[in-house]
Amino acid sequence: MRFYGRNIVRNTAQNLVSCWRSVARTLAEHYRYERPLGIRTTGYVYRRKKGEQANEFRDDVLYEPTGYGQLEQVAALVRPGPGDVVMDFGCGKGRAVAFFATKGVAKSMGVEFRAELAAVARENAARLVGRTSPVEILVGDFLEVDLDPVTLFFMYNPAGEKTLKVLAARMGESLARRPRPIRLAYVFPICAQLFDDCPFLARLPAAEGVKDIAVWVGGAGSGAGEGAPGAGPHPSTG
């Protein structure tokens, strides 16, 4: 009985510490990022509403925002610039879209399956302070959007293996239609092996060892291997 009591106390203490750390992180992000940017993207949406449609393979992951620290790490690795069109797969409330829209890219785009989250993302884009790029938020399945304009792909664990396998194939088809250098940044990369197996992508060496972030380069001029449309380093990836 004492053993179970100690376990309950220990687990309760661990949960309280985790909760307070989460609250502290949220407050820090609010005052350092959200408030200066004029947006509101915090919070979590774990449960699907009754009757709400899932994606084709029913492996979509419900909303959790990417940490701003991780976004800063991604930006340092991929170095977004004026020649980039960015797309965030499963953009939620638009945190990453807003972040990249302050980095001088040609366009920052997001696609979100849930209409209510996409509406919030659009509101955040309208309020965004310091925006340097146009923003577009699309509603729907990201397996159905046009990938041809995109040069910088971003995602934070948006779906499971079945969906991401189709996405990888569609990226390859897009590069065949429109050869161009691309980068893919994947935060919390549970299905990283799918992209490692793509002949048109190669891991960015600078990202090796970065916790919970994987980055690939590919396409024309990327040097991503024989399956790539071209060879040689992309000027923005080093």
Phi, psi and omega in degrees: 000318178297323180300312179296323179297317179296320179297319180297316180296315181297315180295321178297316179297318179296319179295321179294318178297315179299319180296314180294324177296319178296317178297316180297319179295318180296317179296318179297317179294323180299311185281333181273327186238302190299312182296311177298326180280343179077024183239167177224105183233005182285171180104166183229147175231098185268329188254139174278138179293153180301127179084356182287137184286143174261176176287179188304319184262003180055038179237019177292148181255132184285170198291130168210126185286146173293139177294143179297326176300320177293321177297321177296319177297316179299314181298321179295329182278317186265345177047070180298144183214185186295345178269003187259137164252119185260140172228129176257118180276116184078060191283349178058234181276003171092021182298307182294322178300314178296318180301310182291334179290351175258008185253013175075024178282165179295323179198144176242120185237153174218148175233132186224130182290325185267119187299323182292326176288321177298324178296320177295319179300320179293321177297318178296321178297322180291329182270348190305126177268133178085018180291133178244358186222151173293151182236141174224128177248121180256145178252125178146189181280128183288355173281355183248358183276159179283119181267349189300325179283347193278135175244339179231109181263135180227143174200149176239092176038061188278340185195178182271188188299319184297314180294315184291333176295319177293319179300316179301318178296320179293326175297317178297319178296321179296318179293327177293322178288318185225085179301131182193156174285137179226163168228147176234121176248126186232112180267139187055062192279073181299323184253036183302328184300328178301319182277332173298329182278352181283125182291344181265005180236148175220141179300139173282117184303325182296339182269351180297130179090352177284125187296129172063018177225131174236140180227135176238152169244155182191180177083191184299127177082007183267340186069034185275008177118180185295334180282350181279150179293346182206190181216161179107155185286146174281134186299336184267357181250345177076000000 
